[in-house]
């Protein structure tokens, strides 16, 4: 178990100390009073696998609305574990199954967290969006008057009752607002004006492991979210202020989080979902003939699932059969639409339905012709891929063929989508052919086109029926290209306990840096979870690429190179970039050996 310091306490979940009196025994630990959450319906608790609590209790919190749960920021930022987290509402005893469990599906993080100036504590608040409405009562954000020194606040939590002993029952404690100086005298490291300090100091009640995120509530008004406290669970307590963020929190409650200034994590546990499509999307057959259609499914969120397939909207004399009739999302089935000799000519939209956790549809247009079907076609590429040096060009042949009925005019287009690199041009000559004829596609790369592999989609569209289309993909590989914009520092820097280092690299690249900057970091350290790492741009913008651990984490060593990506970068490429490495924990040290960035 890691030694607790004020800096690591900010990354630990903590819980209210409680009095536990058993028949025939002395009072074991100082603390609060067992309560029923029916009396405090705004109180809630989060869980995660790996928690030291026997019932997976992780962090406490409060309900802001039917779908919003507020807790600590350090309980929020480890988004990679969200698919196994839950929020529980209405459960007094964690050993029971009472109440409601709900998944978080999204989150907002206080704009100051975790990159406060000079590493000081501030903004340790997160808001989780829940998958469905829960609760019957919700806290309101307090006012400055509710923060007055001497005001008593109430906290409800489920965590340890001290001495490493876990409690399964919700407990209540009263914490009076005291002065910031009280927490400063204790050695707490925070940004002035961003926290509230709560007593008592060396009293009969205090916060402990499992209490992070619990609310300090005055009446039904929230004034702070618990962030850290004394490692011996003996007070004083430190809570992050919410009153100064009341307007922005209300924007999130109202569904306008994008206007709040809070950081949108955009993560969570998406519901399982899928899509359905057909290939081709239409076809022509004569009476007594059959059309073969590939029904494609894809997993669009969550995990793959079983999808049952059916067809509707069939005209007289047409039968539909699927092989297979049910698939796992991500797989495909073959739909056969067989017409009879008596099927009347006409155009018929056939609805293909996939049923799983939800229902999704796709439309296939079946055209039944007379004795001379209007015709269908196919397209292909020869070759289907090619390599070109930057500044040069290559060609491929686009072949078409008549697959049903008579030849028809096919219009050809090529596209690369949003991922198209600079300097690529594509021409088709001719750009319209009769099915059975071919066209030449020329692909040119400029001298500034970056090296890489890029897909080009070639689409054929029937001139007389824009709904009839077929597509193929050409894979283009560009060699040479724009020079790499990679810069590196090989200077060694010691990584010391509870200290921060800056390693500079000077970039001579021109123009803007990429919005996603790649980092390669080589270091050795006996506890990688102690480390928080950020990239600092020449203009001072900070982009966090690795957060330090949260909770009572075990240590794993870091030996060698790891890669990271700084996203959302908005900076000129030239100038001095810095790698900022902060060690938030005691007892483990290491060395930064080298690092590089690609702009």
C-alpha positions as CSV (number, residue, x, y, z in Angstrom):
1,X,0.0,0.0,0.0
2,X,1.4,3.4,-1.0
3,X,2.4,5.9,1.7
4,X,0.0,8.8,1.8
5,X,1.2,12.4,1.3
6,X,-0.9,15.5,0.6
7,X,0.0,15.2,-3.1
8,X,-1.0,11.6,-3.4
9,X,-4.0,12.1,-1.1
10,X,-5.4,14.3,-3.9
11,X,-5.4,11.1,-6.0
12,X,-6.9,8.9,-3.3
13,X,-10.5,8.1,-2.6
14,X,-11.4,8.8,1.0
15,X,-14.3,7.9,3.3
16,X,-16.0,9.2,6.5
17,X,-14.6,7.9,9.7
18,X,-17.4,6.2,11.8
19,X,-18.1,5.0,15.3
20,X,-18.7,1.3,15.4
21,X,-19.8,0.0,18.8
22,X,-20.3,-3.7,19.2
23,X,-21.8,-5.5,22.2
24,X,-19.2,-6.3,24.7
25,X,-16.5,-4.3,22.9
26,X,-15.1,-0.8,23.3
27,X,-15.6,1.9,20.7
28,X,-13.1,1.0,18.0
29,X,-12.7,4.1,15.8
30,X,-13.7,7.8,15.9
31,X,-16.3,8.7,13.3
32,X,-19.7,9.5,12.1
33,X,-23.2,8.0,12.5
34,X,-24.9,5.3,10.3
35,X,-27.8,6.7,8.3
36,X,-30.4,5.7,5.8
37,X,-30.0,7.2,2.3
38,X,-33.7,7.5,2.2
39,X,-33.2,10.6,4.3
40,X,-30.5,11.8,2.0
41,X,-31.7,10.7,-1.5
42,X,-29.1,13.0,-3.2
43,X,-26.2,10.9,-1.9
44,X,-24.7,8.3,-4.3
45,X,-21.6,6.1,-4.6
46,X,-19.5,4.9,-7.5
47,X,-17.9,1.4,-7.8
48,X,-15.1,-0.1,-9.8
49,X,-13.4,-3.6,-10.0
50,X,-10.1,-3.6,-8.2
51,X,-11.3,-1.4,-5.4
52,X,-10.0,-2.5,-1.9
53,X,-13.6,-2.2,-0.6
54,X,-15.3,-5.6,-0.4
55,X,-18.2,-4.3,-2.5
56,X,-16.1,-2.3,-4.9
57,X,-16.9,1.1,-3.4
58,X,-14.6,3.7,-5.1
59,X,-15.7,7.3,-4.7
60,X,-18.7,9.0,-3.2
61,X,-20.7,11.9,-4.7
62,X,-24.0,13.7,-5.1
63,X,-26.8,13.9,-7.7
64,X,-27.1,17.2,-9.5
65,X,-30.1,16.1,-11.6
66,X,-31.7,12.8,-12.7
67,X,-28.8,12.1,-15.0
68,X,-25.8,14.0,-13.5
69,X,-23.5,12.7,-10.7
70,X,-20.8,15.0,-9.3
71,X,-17.7,13.6,-7.7
72,X,-14.0,14.3,-7.5
73,X,-11.9,15.0,-10.6
74,X,-9.4,12.4,-9.7
75,X,-12.2,9.8,-9.6
76,X,-13.2,11.0,-13.1
77,X,-10.1,11.2,-15.2
78,X,-9.3,7.4,-15.5
79,X,-11.7,7.0,-18.3
80,X,-10.2,3.8,-19.5
81,X,-12.0,2.0,-16.7
82,X,-15.4,3.5,-17.4
83,X,-16.8,0.4,-19.0
84,X,-16.7,-1.4,-15.7
85,X,-17.8,1.5,-13.4
86,X,-21.3,2.0,-12.0
87,X,-23.1,4.7,-9.9
88,X,-25.4,3.4,-7.2
89,X,-28.4,5.4,-5.9
90,X,-30.7,4.4,-3.0
91,X,-28.4,1.8,-1.4
92,X,-27.8,2.3,2.3
93,X,-25.9,-1.0,2.8
94,X,-23.4,-1.9,0.1
95,X,-23.8,-5.6,1.1
96,X,-27.3,-5.5,-0.3
97,X,-28.8,-5.1,-3.8
98,X,-31.3,-2.3,-2.9
99,X,-31.4,0.8,-5.0
100,X,-30.5,1.3,-8.7
101,X,-27.2,0.8,-10.5
102,X,-26.5,2.9,-13.6
103,X,-23.6,3.2,-16.0
104,X,-21.8,6.5,-16.7
105,X,-21.8,7.3,-20.4
106,X,-20.0,10.7,-20.6
107,X,-18.2,13.2,-18.3
108,X,-17.2,16.8,-17.8
109,X,-14.0,17.8,-15.9
110,X,-13.4,21.1,-14.1
111,X,-11.3,23.4,-16.5
112,X,-8.6,23.9,-13.9
113,X,-8.0,20.1,-13.3
114,X,-5.4,18.7,-13.2
115,X,-3.1,21.4,-14.6
116,X,-3.3,24.1,-11.9
117,X,-0.5,26.6,-11.9
118,X,2.7,25.4,-10.2
119,X,1.1,22.0,-9.4
120,X,-1.2,23.4,-6.7
121,X,-4.4,21.6,-5.8
122,X,-7.5,23.1,-7.5
123,X,-10.6,22.1,-9.6
124,X,-10.7,18.5,-8.4
125,X,-14.3,18.1,-9.6
126,X,-15.9,15.9,-12.3
127,X,-19.5,15.5,-13.5
128,X,-20.6,12.1,-14.8
129,X,-23.5,11.8,-17.3
130,X,-25.6,8.7,-16.4
131,X,-27.2,6.3,-18.9
132,X,-30.7,6.8,-17.4
133,X,-32.6,9.0,-15.0
134,X,-32.2,8.1,-11.3
135,X,-33.0,9.5,-7.9
136,X,-35.8,11.5,-6.3
137,X,-34.0,14.5,-4.9
138,X,-31.0,16.5,-6.0
139,X,-28.7,19.1,-4.5
140,X,-28.5,22.7,-5.6
141,X,-25.4,24.7,-5.9
142,X,-24.9,27.0,-2.8
143,X,-24.1,30.6,-2.6
144,X,-21.2,32.6,-1.0
145,X,-23.3,33.0,2.1
146,X,-23.3,29.2,2.6
147,X,-19.5,29.2,2.7
148,X,-19.2,31.4,5.8
149,X,-16.7,30.2,8.4
150,X,-18.5,28.3,11.1
151,X,-21.3,27.0,8.8
152,X,-21.9,23.3,9.4
153,X,-22.0,21.0,6.4
154,X,-23.2,17.4,6.1
155,X,-21.3,14.6,4.3
156,X,-22.7,11.2,3.4
157,X,-20.2,8.4,2.5
158,X,-19.6,4.6,2.4
159,X,-15.8,4.3,2.8
160,X,-13.3,3.2,5.5
161,X,-14.0,4.0,9.1
162,X,-10.3,4.3,9.8
163,X,-7.5,1.9,10.5
164,X,-7.9,0.3,7.1
165,X,-11.4,-1.0,8.1
166,X,-14.1,-0.8,5.4
167,X,-17.7,0.1,6.2
168,X,-20.5,-1.2,4.0
169,X,-23.1,1.2,5.5
170,X,-23.6,4.9,4.6
171,X,-22.5,7.2,7.4
172,X,-23.1,10.8,8.1
173,X,-20.6,13.4,9.6
174,X,-20.8,17.1,10.2
175,X,-17.9,19.3,9.1
176,X,-17.8,23.0,9.9
177,X,-16.3,25.5,7.5
178,X,-13.0,26.9,8.8
179,X,-10.3,29.1,7.4
180,X,-8.0,28.4,4.5
181,X,-5.1,29.1,6.9
182,X,-6.1,26.0,8.9
183,X,-5.4,23.8,5.9
184,X,-2.2,25.7,5.0
185,X,-0.9,25.2,8.6
186,X,-1.5,21.5,8.1
187,X,0.8,21.6,5.0
188,X,-1.9,21.1,2.4
189,X,-0.9,22.3,-1.1
190,X,-3.7,24.2,-2.8
191,X,-4.5,27.3,-4.9
192,X,-5.9,30.1,-2.7
193,X,-9.6,30.8,-3.3
194,X,-10.2,27.4,-4.9
195,X,-10.9,25.3,-1.8
196,X,-12.8,25.3,1.4
197,X,-11.2,24.0,4.5
198,X,-13.4,22.0,7.0
199,X,-12.8,21.1,10.6
200,X,-12.7,19.6,13.1
201,X,-9.0,19.5,13.5
202,X,-7.8,16.5,15.6
203,X,-11.4,16.0,16.5
204,X,-13.7,13.0,16.8
205,X,-14.5,12.7,13.1
206,X,-12.5,13.0,10.0
207,X,-12.3,11.9,6.3
208,X,-10.6,8.7,5.3
209,X,-10.0,6.3,2.3
210,X,-13.2,6.1,0.1
211,X,-14.6,9.6,0.8
212,X,-13.3,11.4,-2.3
213,X,-16.0,13.1,-4.2
214,X,-18.5,13.2,-1.3
215,X,-20.3,16.5,-1.1
216,X,-20.2,19.1,1.7
217,X,-23.9,20.0,1.8
218,X,-25.6,22.8,3.8
219,X,-29.3,22.0,3.9
220,X,-29.8,20.8,0.4
221,X,-27.1,23.2,-1.1
222,X,-23.7,21.8,-2.2
223,X,-20.7,24.1,-1.4
224,X,-17.7,21.8,-2.0
225,X,-16.6,18.3,-3.2
226,X,-14.2,16.4,-1.0
227,X,-10.6,16.1,-2.4
228,X,-8.2,15.3,0.3
229,X,-7.3,15.2,4.0
230,X,-5.0,14.0,6.7
231,X,-3.3,10.7,6.1
232,X,-4.3,9.6,9.6
233,X,-8.0,10.4,8.9
234,X,-7.8,13.1,11.6
235,X,-8.7,16.4,9.9
236,X,-8.8,19.0,8.7
237,X,-10.5,18.2,5.4
238,X,-10.1,19.9,2.0
239,X,-13.0,20.4,-0.4
240,X,-13.1,21.9,-3.9
241,X,-15.4,25.0,-4.1
242,X,-18.4,24.7,-6.5
243,X,-20.0,28.1,-5.8
244,X,-17.6,29.9,-8.1
245,X,-18.6,27.5,-10.9
246,X,-22.4,27.7,-10.3
247,X,-23.2,29.3,-13.7
248,X,-21.1,26.8,-15.6
249,X,-22.5,23.8,-13.7
250,X,-26.0,25.0,-14.5
251,X,-25.1,25.1,-18.2
252,X,-24.2,21.4,-17.9
253,X,-27.4,20.6,-16.0
254,X,-29.3,22.4,-18.8
255,X,-27.6,20.3,-21.5
256,X,-25.3,23.1,-22.7
257,X,-22.0,21.7,-21.4
258,X,-20.2,22.9,-24.6
259,X,-20.8,26.4,-23.4
260,X,-19.6,25.8,-19.8
261,X,-15.8,26.0,-20.3
262,X,-15.5,22.6,-18.6
263,X,-13.4,19.9,-20.3
264,X,-15.5,17.3,-22.2
265,X,-13.9,13.9,-21.7
266,X,-16.3,12.4,-24.3
267,X,-15.9,9.0,-22.8
268,X,-17.9,6.4,-21.0
269,X,-19.7,3.2,-21.6
270,X,-21.6,3.4,-24.9
271,X,-24.6,1.1,-25.3
272,X,-24.2,-1.8,-27.6
273,X,-25.5,-0.8,-31.0
274,X,-25.1,-1.8,-34.7
275,X,-25.9,-0.8,-38.2
276,X,-27.3,-2.5,-41.3
277,X,-26.6,-1.8,-45.0
278,X,-26.9,-3.6,-48.3
279,X,-24.5,-4.0,-51.2
280,X,-25.6,-3.2,-53.8
281,X,-28.4,-0.9,-52.8
282,X,-30.5,-1.7,-55.9
283,X,-30.8,-4.2,-58.8
284,X,-32.8,-5.2,-61.9
285,X,-34.2,-8.6,-62.5
286,X,-36.7,-10.0,-65.0
287,X,-39.8,-12.0,-64.0
288,X,-38.7,-15.5,-62.8
289,X,-35.2,-14.3,-62.0
290,X,-33.5,-13.7,-58.6
291,X,-31.4,-10.9,-57.1
292,X,-28.6,-11.6,-54.7
293,X,-27.8,-8.9,-52.1
294,X,-25.2,-8.8,-49.4
295,X,-26.5,-7.6,-46.1
296,X,-23.7,-6.1,-44.1
297,X,-23.8,-5.4,-40.3
298,X,-21.3,-3.5,-38.2
299,X,-20.8,-2.8,-34.5
300,X,-21.2,0.9,-34.1
301,X,-20.7,1.1,-30.3
302,X,-20.2,-1.3,-27.4
303,X,-19.8,-5.0,-28.0
304,X,-20.9,-7.2,-30.9
305,X,-24.3,-8.7,-30.6
306,X,-26.7,-11.1,-32.4
307,X,-28.8,-9.5,-35.1
308,X,-31.8,-11.2,-36.5
309,X,-32.6,-10.3,-40.2
310,X,-35.9,-10.0,-41.9
311,X,-37.3,-8.3,-45.1
312,X,-40.6,-6.5,-45.7
313,X,-42.3,-4.6,-48.5
314,X,-42.2,-7.6,-50.9
315,X,-44.3,-7.3,-54.0
316,X,-46.6,-10.1,-55.2
317,X,-44.7,-13.2,-56.3
318,X,-41.4,-12.2,-54.6
319,X,-39.9,-14.3,-51.8
320,X,-37.0,-13.3,-49.6
321,X,-34.5,-15.7,-47.9
322,X,-31.4,-15.0,-45.7
323,X,-28.4,-17.2,-45.4
324,X,-27.8,-17.1,-42.5
325,X,-30.9,-15.6,-40.9
326,X,-29.0,-14.3,-37.9
327,X,-25.5,-12.9,-37.6
328,X,-23.1,-11.3,-35.1
329,X,-22.8,-7.6,-35.8
330,X,-19.8,-7.2,-38.0
331,X,-20.7,-10.2,-40.1
332,X,-22.8,-10.4,-43.3
333,X,-25.6,-12.5,-44.7
334,X,-26.8,-13.1,-48.3
335,X,-30.3,-12.1,-49.1
336,X,-31.9,-13.7,-52.1
337,X,-35.0,-12.1,-53.6
338,X,-36.7,-14.5,-56.0
339,X,-39.4,-13.3,-58.4
340,X,-42.0,-15.4,-60.1
341,X,-43.1,-15.4,-63.7
342,X,-46.1,-13.4,-62.6
343,X,-44.4,-10.7,-60.7
344,X,-45.5,-7.4,-62.3
345,X,-42.8,-5.1,-63.6
346,X,-42.1,-2.1,-61.4
347,X,-39.8,-0.6,-58.8
348,X,-40.1,-1.9,-55.2
349,X,-38.3,-0.6,-52.1
350,X,-37.6,-3.7,-49.9
351,X,-36.9,-2.9,-46.2
352,X,-34.2,-5.0,-44.6
353,X,-34.5,-5.0,-40.8
354,X,-31.9,-6.0,-38.3
355,X,-33.2,-6.7,-34.7
356,X,-30.9,-6.8,-31.7
357,X,-30.6,-4.5,-28.7
358,X,-32.2,-2.0,-31.1
359,X,-33.8,-2.1,-34.6
360,X,-32.1,-0.7,-37.7
361,X,-33.1,-0.9,-41.3
362,X,-31.7,-0.5,-44.8
363,X,-33.5,-0.2,-48.1
364,X,-32.8,-2.2,-51.2
365,X,-34.5,-1.1,-54.4
366,X,-35.7,-4.1,-56.5
367,X,-36.6,-3.3,-60.1
368,X,-38.6,-6.0,-61.9
369,X,-38.4,-5.4,-65.7
370,X,-40.1,-6.9,-68.7
371,X,-38.3,-9.3,-71.1
372,X,-35.3,-6.9,-71.4
373,X,-34.1,-5.8,-67.9
374,X,-32.8,-2.3,-67.6
375,X,-29.4,-3.8,-66.6
376,X,-26.9,-3.7,-63.8
377,X,-23.2,-3.4,-63.8
378,X,-20.0,-4.0,-61.9
379,X,-16.7,-2.1,-61.6
380,X,-13.2,-3.2,-60.7
381,X,-9.6,-1.9,-60.7
382,X,-6.5,-3.2,-62.3
383,X,-4.3,-2.9,-60.3
384,X,-6.2,-2.2,-57.1
385,X,-3.2,-0.5,-55.5
386,X,-0.1,1.4,-56.5
387,X,3.0,3.2,-55.2
388,X,4.1,6.7,-56.2
389,X,6.9,8.9,-55.2
390,X,6.1,12.4,-54.0
391,X,6.1,14.7,-57.1
392,X,5.1,11.8,-59.5
393,X,2.0,10.1,-60.7
394,X,0.6,6.6,-61.3
395,X,-2.3,5.1,-63.2
396,X,-4.8,2.3,-62.9
397,X,-7.6,1.0,-65.1
398,X,-11.2,1.2,-64.0
399,X,-13.1,-1.7,-65.6
400,X,-16.8,-2.0,-65.9
401,X,-19.0,-4.9,-66.9
402,X,-22.8,-5.5,-67.6
403,X,-24.0,-8.0,-65.1
404,X,-27.8,-7.9,-65.8
405,X,-29.7,-6.9,-68.9
406,X,-28.5,-4.3,-71.3
407,X,-25.4,-2.0,-71.1
408,X,-26.0,1.3,-69.5
409,X,-24.1,4.6,-69.0
410,X,-22.0,4.7,-65.9
411,X,-20.7,7.9,-64.5
412,X,-17.4,7.6,-62.6
413,X,-16.1,9.7,-59.6
414,X,-13.2,9.4,-57.2
415,X,-13.0,10.7,-53.6
416,X,-10.6,10.5,-50.6
417,X,-12.8,11.8,-47.8
418,X,-11.7,13.9,-44.9
419,X,-8.4,12.0,-44.5
420,X,-7.1,13.3,-47.9
421,X,-3.5,14.5,-47.6
422,X,-2.3,17.7,-49.2
423,X,-1.2,17.6,-52.8
424,X,-3.2,14.5,-54.1
425,X,-5.1,15.0,-57.4
426,X,-7.2,12.3,-59.1
427,X,-8.6,12.4,-62.7
428,X,-10.7,9.9,-64.6
429,X,-10.5,9.8,-68.4
430,X,-13.2,9.4,-69.5
431,X,-15.4,10.0,-66.5
432,X,-18.4,8.3,-68.1
433,X,-18.5,5.0,-70.0
434,X,-21.0,2.3,-71.2
435,X,-20.8,-0.7,-68.9
436,X,-18.3,-3.1,-70.5
437,X,-15.9,-0.3,-71.3
438,X,-13.0,1.1,-69.2
439,X,-11.5,4.3,-68.0
440,X,-8.0,5.4,-66.9
441,X,-7.6,6.9,-63.4
442,X,-4.5,9.0,-62.9
443,X,-3.3,9.8,-59.4
444,X,-0.7,12.5,-58.9
445,X,1.2,13.4,-55.7
446,X,2.9,16.8,-55.2
447,X,6.4,17.2,-53.8
448,X,4.8,18.3,-50.5
449,X,2.5,15.3,-50.1
450,X,3.5,13.4,-46.9
451,X,4.6,9.8,-47.1
452,X,1.8,7.4,-46.2
453,X,-0.9,5.0,-47.4
454,X,-4.2,6.5,-48.5
455,X,-7.5,5.0,-49.7
456,X,-9.3,6.3,-52.8
457,X,-12.9,5.3,-53.4
458,X,-14.0,5.0,-57.0
459,X,-17.8,5.2,-57.4
460,X,-19.8,4.1,-60.5
461,X,-23.4,5.6,-60.8
462,X,-25.9,4.6,-63.4
463,X,-26.7,7.8,-65.4
464,X,-30.4,6.9,-65.7
465,X,-30.8,5.8,-62.1
466,X,-28.7,7.6,-59.5
467,X,-29.8,5.1,-56.8
468,X,-27.9,2.3,-58.6
469,X,-24.2,2.6,-57.6
470,X,-21.2,0.3,-57.1
471,X,-17.9,1.3,-55.5
472,X,-14.3,-0.1,-55.2
473,X,-11.3,1.1,-53.3
474,X,-7.8,1.9,-54.6
475,X,-4.9,1.9,-52.1
476,X,-2.3,4.6,-52.8
477,X,1.1,4.5,-51.2
478,X,3.2,7.7,-51.3
479,X,7.0,7.5,-50.7
480,X,9.4,10.3,-49.9
481,X,7.2,13.2,-49.3
482,X,7.5,16.1,-46.9
483,X,10.4,15.8,-44.5
484,X,9.7,14.4,-41.1
485,X,9.3,17.0,-38.4
486,X,10.8,15.1,-35.4
487,X,13.0,16.7,-32.7
488,X,14.7,14.9,-29.8
489,X,16.4,15.5,-26.5
490,X,18.9,13.0,-25.2
491,X,19.7,14.9,-22.0
492,X,19.2,12.9,-18.8
493,X,17.1,14.4,-16.0
494,X,16.6,12.9,-12.6
495,X,13.0,12.4,-11.5
496,X,12.8,13.1,-7.8
497,X,10.0,12.6,-5.3
498,X,7.3,15.3,-5.3
499,X,9.2,17.4,-7.8
500,X,8.7,18.5,-11.3
501,X,11.2,18.7,-14.2
502,X,11.1,20.4,-17.6
503,X,13.1,19.0,-20.6
504,X,13.3,21.4,-23.5
505,X,13.5,20.7,-27.3
506,X,13.9,23.4,-29.9
507,X,11.9,23.0,-33.1
508,X,13.0,24.6,-36.4
509,X,9.8,23.4,-38.2
510,X,7.8,26.0,-40.0
511,X,4.0,26.6,-40.0
512,X,1.6,25.2,-37.5
513,X,2.2,22.1,-35.5
514,X,-0.1,19.1,-36.1
515,X,-3.2,19.0,-34.0
516,X,-2.1,15.6,-32.8
517,X,1.6,15.6,-31.8
518,X,3.3,12.2,-31.3
519,X,5.6,11.8,-28.3
520,X,8.2,9.0,-27.6
521,X,9.4,9.0,-24.1
522,X,12.2,6.9,-22.7
523,X,12.6,6.8,-18.9
524,X,13.2,4.5,-16.0
525,X,11.1,4.8,-12.8
526,X,10.0,2.3,-10.1
527,X,6.4,3.6,-10.0
528,X,4.9,4.8,-13.3
529,X,1.6,5.5,-11.5
530,X,3.4,8.3,-9.6
531,X,4.0,10.3,-12.8
532,X,2.0,12.9,-14.5
533,X,3.3,14.0,-17.9
534,X,2.4,17.0,-20.1
535,X,3.7,18.7,-23.3
536,X,4.2,22.5,-23.0
537,X,4.0,24.4,-26.3
538,X,6.2,27.4,-27.1
539,X,3.3,29.7,-26.2
540,X,2.8,28.1,-22.8
541,X,-0.2,25.9,-23.7
542,X,-0.2,22.7,-21.7
543,X,-1.4,19.3,-23.1
544,X,-1.6,16.5,-20.7
545,X,-0.7,13.1,-22.1
546,X,-0.5,11.0,-18.9
547,X,-2.3,11.4,-15.6
548,X,-0.9,10.1,-12.3
549,X,-2.7,7.2,-10.7
550,X,-5.8,7.6,-8.6
551,X,-7.0,5.5,-5.7
552,X,-4.8,3.3,-3.5
553,X,-2.8,2.1,-6.5
554,X,-0.1,-0.5,-6.8
555,X,3.2,0.5,-8.4
556,X,4.4,-0.9,-11.8
557,X,7.8,0.0,-13.1
558,X,8.5,2.0,-16.3
559,X,11.6,0.8,-18.1
560,X,12.1,1.8,-21.7
561,X,10.1,3.7,-24.2
562,X,6.4,4.5,-24.3
563,X,4.5,6.5,-26.9
564,X,1.8,9.1,-26.3
565,X,-0.2,11.6,-28.4
566,X,-1.0,15.2,-27.4
567,X,-4.4,16.0,-29.0
568,X,-6.1,19.3,-29.7
569,X,-2.7,21.1,-30.2
570,X,-3.0,24.6,-31.5
571,X,0.5,26.1,-31.7
572,X,3.1,27.3,-34.1
573,X,5.6,24.5,-34.8
574,X,8.8,26.5,-34.2
575,X,10.2,27.4,-30.8
576,X,11.0,25.6,-27.6
577,X,8.7,22.7,-26.6
578,X,9.0,21.3,-23.1
579,X,8.2,17.9,-21.6
580,X,6.9,18.4,-18.1
581,X,7.2,15.4,-15.8
582,X,5.8,15.6,-12.3
583,X,6.4,12.9,-9.6
584,X,3.4,13.0,-7.2
585,X,4.4,10.2,-4.9
586,X,7.1,9.3,-2.3
587,X,9.6,6.6,-2.1
588,X,10.1,6.0,-5.9
589,X,12.5,7.9,-8.2
590,X,13.9,7.5,-11.7
591,X,15.5,9.2,-14.7
592,X,14.2,10.7,-17.9
593,X,16.6,9.3,-20.6
594,X,15.3,10.9,-23.7
595,X,12.1,12.1,-25.5
596,X,11.1,13.2,-29.0
597,X,8.1,14.9,-30.6
598,X,6.8,14.8,-34.1
599,X,5.1,18.0,-35.2
